[in-house]
Amino acid sequence: MNVGLDFGTTNSSASLYDGHTVTLLPLDPSSPNPRVMRTTLFMTREGERYIGRDAIDRFTTANVGRKIEYVWRNFGEYELVNDKGEITKQSIGALVDANQPGRLFQSLKTHLRDIEFTDTNVFGKRYSIEYLIAIVLRQIVDRVEAITHKPVTRMVIGRPVHYSNHPDGDETAIARMTEACHLADIPEFAFLPEPNAAALAYARTATERQKALVFDFGGGTLDVTIIETDGNGGSVVLSNDGVPVGGDIMDRRIMMGKMLPHFGSTATLGPQRLPFPAVIIDHLSEWQSILELSHPKFQRIIEEVMMTSTQPAKVAQLQTLVNQNYALPLYEIVEKTKVALSSNATADVAMLVPGIDIDQTIERWDFERMIGPDVRTVAACIDRALASASLAPSDIHIVLRTGGSSRIPIFVNMLTAKFGSAAMVEMDPFTGVAQGLGIAANDDALFEELQTRLHP
């Protein structure tokens, strides 16, 4: 059975194509939309593994409100040899969260490009990024086989046009993703740029010769592809471009631009009116790094800030955020606020729990101000794709938008201003790429070509 898999930074979808109809598979029965699965992995202390919405729910249930207790754990000894040949033994140990029920991984795909990220410790065992992704891929394959009652024999998996701004990061990401597919025991596989896949899905329905620009804006990357359709289901790619800008960054803009004052960031410390510690502010940029603030070395800093701050009540909210494990729920609230701003002029960020009292209105114009640099980066990416295809905006007949972030109004307005309102077409924001990947998986000639690129 040939399967297309959109393995996204935030969401994943899978599809089948029989030559006539694309079928999207219900990968996640726990999701509000079963055809869209959150790309998450939760590993318990006992070794159980969960993906999708179930992973998030289990992590949240097990962590929110629990007491964090650090204890010293010895991990063994290693030998040191000095310049005299004398051997001494040195013990290895660290403070660990003694009652941590499990680890939740999100946005694993973004770590593929990080050359410095090699592995991580999960309850005393080292896991490479390749192996973590392989766990998710294998469970997806198992779900597909359980749904269809057929073995997966071939898979075409979506990839960004560019994982990274640097060629080395791109090469590293592709090599790691290849290894992850091998570890997941996928019999045959190939990679296809995600906007190319969305273009395939559109070309199947196009009834005339057109030049189309695919604007694929997901959780981790923005990808642009320009194609020319032949009106008979075929197309040719004229250019590709992409940048590592996605919905995750938009969430971070809201958090860092509007939420920090709720946790005391504007306070001064002591009679010298020292600024709030930058090391604490930096850790608020991602929910995963907020968890690190529970470590005793950071707790001592936060406690000192609490005693000397001009805003102790807000620093107390920071303590609750960290010590009661509200980081992930807060970031999910921020994400929902971002989504709401796509259809409303204002949206509220509200977290009303014991120890945290936040109810703030965010205005769309203010959100657009915060993401201004990202808008300019995206606009430059589009211009490069046009220049690479030797085309002007007036040469583009249709603009195909897909990916959740493609609904953000400032980007829609930018595209409309450049290409005209008549050219705008929205594909399914969460499954448009998956549909094209299913078509690619069923095309023997294309699959062979993609494999040749993977193994030249």
QUIPEMO-V762409 format. One line per field, one symbol per residue. ss: DSSP state (h for helix, s for strand, l for the rest). psi: psi as a letter, one per 30 degrees, with the letter a starting at -180 (. if undefined). burial: # if it has 24 or more other C-alpha atoms within 12 Angstrom, else .. A space follows every 50 residues. Layout:
BEGIN
ss = ???
psi = ???
burial = ???
END
This chain:
BEGIN
ss = lsssssslllsssssssllllsssllllllllllllsslsssssllllss slhhhhhhhhhhhllllllsssssssssssslllllssssssssssslll lssssslhhhhhhlllllssssllsssshhhhhhhhhhhhhhhhhhhhll lllsssssslllllllhhhhhhhhhhhhhhhhhlllllssssshhhhhhh hhhlllllsssssssssllllsssssssssllllssssssssslllhhhh hhhhhhhhhhhhhllllssllllssllhhhhhhlllhhhhhhhhlhhhhh hhhhhhhhsllhhhhhhhhhhhhlllhhhhhhhhhhhhhhlllllsssss sssllsssssssshhhhhhhlhhhhhhhhhhhhhhhhhllllhhhllsss sslhhhhlhhhhhhhhhhhlhhhssslllllhhhhhhhhhhllhhhhhhh hhhhll
psi = kkkkjjjleelklkllkgfekkkkkiejffkejffjkkilkkklffglkk laeeeeeeeeefekflkkjklkkkgallkkkafggkklkklkllkljegk flkkklheeffefjefjellkjhfkkkleeeeeeeeeeeeeeeeeeefhk kkfkkkkkllekelfkeeeeeeeeeeeeeeeeffhjekllkkkefeeeee eeeffkglklkkkkjjjafflkkkkklklffgfllkkelkllkikaeeee eeeeeffffeffggfgllklffhllkkeeeeefffkeefeefffkeeeee eeeeeefflfieeeeeeeeeeefghgeeeeeeeeeeeeeeffflfllkjk jiljfkikjkkkkeeeeeeegeeeeeeeeeeeeeeeeeghlleffkekjj klkefffkeeeeeeeeeefkfffkkkljffgeeeeeeeeefgjeeeeeee eeeei.
burial = #################....#######......##########....## ##########.###...#............................#..# ###############......#.....##############.##...... .#.###########.....#.###.######..###.############# ####.#...####################....################# #################.#......##..##.######.######..##. ##..##.###################################....#### #...##.#..####..##.##..##.###.######..#...#..##### ############.##..##...#####################..###.# #.....
END
